[in-house]
Amino acid sequence: MYSNFWHFIESYLPNYYTRDDVLLSDMLFRYVTNDSMSFEDMQYIKDNYSTYNDARNACKELDIKLATEALNNYFGKQPL
């Protein structure tokens, strides 16, 4: 289900491949799911988020923002 969510965002979010917020979302998601990360990415997380919950909440809020923008773009292109 998660991959379908991101496939939709990838398809409808303008400039998906060049956006810093998409990169940040990926970094935060890898952190909160304990996936492998580069030293630089881990250092960025530690420098900008005080706790695991801060990073988790930032990931959630950012993903909501990205999904909302993708949905708005999707509905803007669809006849109602």
C-alpha positions in Angstrom: 0.0 0.0 0.0 2.8 2.4 0.8 4.3 1.9 -2.6 1.0 2.8 -4.2 0.8 5.9 -2.1 4.2 7.0 -3.3 3.6 6.0 -6.9 0.6 8.3 -6.9 2.6 11.2 -5.4 5.4 10.5 -8.0 2.9 10.7 -10.8 1.1 13.9 -9.8 3.5 16.0 -7.7 5.0 18.7 -9.9 8.8 18.4 -10.2 8.9 15.3 -8.0 12.4 14.3 -9.0 14.0 17.7 -8.2 12.3 18.7 -4.9 14.2 19.0 -1.7 11.0 18.2 0.3 10.7 14.8 -1.4 14.3 14.1 -0.5 13.7 15.1 3.1 10.7 12.9 3.3 12.7 10.0 2.1 15.4 10.7 4.7 12.9 11.0 7.5 11.1 7.9 6.5 14.4 5.9 6.4 15.2 7.2 9.8 11.8 6.4 11.4 11.8 2.9 9.9 15.4 2.2 10.9 16.5 1.8 7.3 20.1 2.3 6.1 21.2 5.9 5.8 24.3 7.7 4.9 26.4 9.3 7.7 25.5 12.8 6.3 21.8 12.1 6.2 21.9 10.8 9.8 23.9 13.8 10.9 21.3 16.1 9.3 18.5 14.4 11.1 20.3 14.6 14.5 21.1 18.3 13.8 17.5 19.3 13.0 15.3 17.0 15.1 15.6 16.7 18.9 13.9 13.4 19.3 12.8 10.4 17.3 9.1 11.6 17.8 10.1 15.0 16.4 11.4 13.3 13.2 8.4 11.0 13.0 6.0 13.9 13.3 7.9 15.9 10.7 7.8 12.9 8.3 4.1 12.6 8.8 3.4 16.3 8.3 5.6 16.5 5.2 4.0 13.4 3.7 0.5 14.9 4.2 1.7 18.1 2.5 3.1 16.2 -0.5 0.0 14.0 -0.8 -2.3 17.0 -0.6 -0.4 18.8 -3.3 -0.4 15.7 -5.5 -4.2 15.2 -4.9 -4.9 18.8 -5.8 -2.9 18.5 -9.0 -4.7 15.2 -9.8 -8.1 16.7 -9.4 -7.1 19.8 -11.3 -6.4 17.6 -14.3 -9.5 15.5 -14.0 -12.9 16.5 -15.4 -15.6 16.4 -12.7 
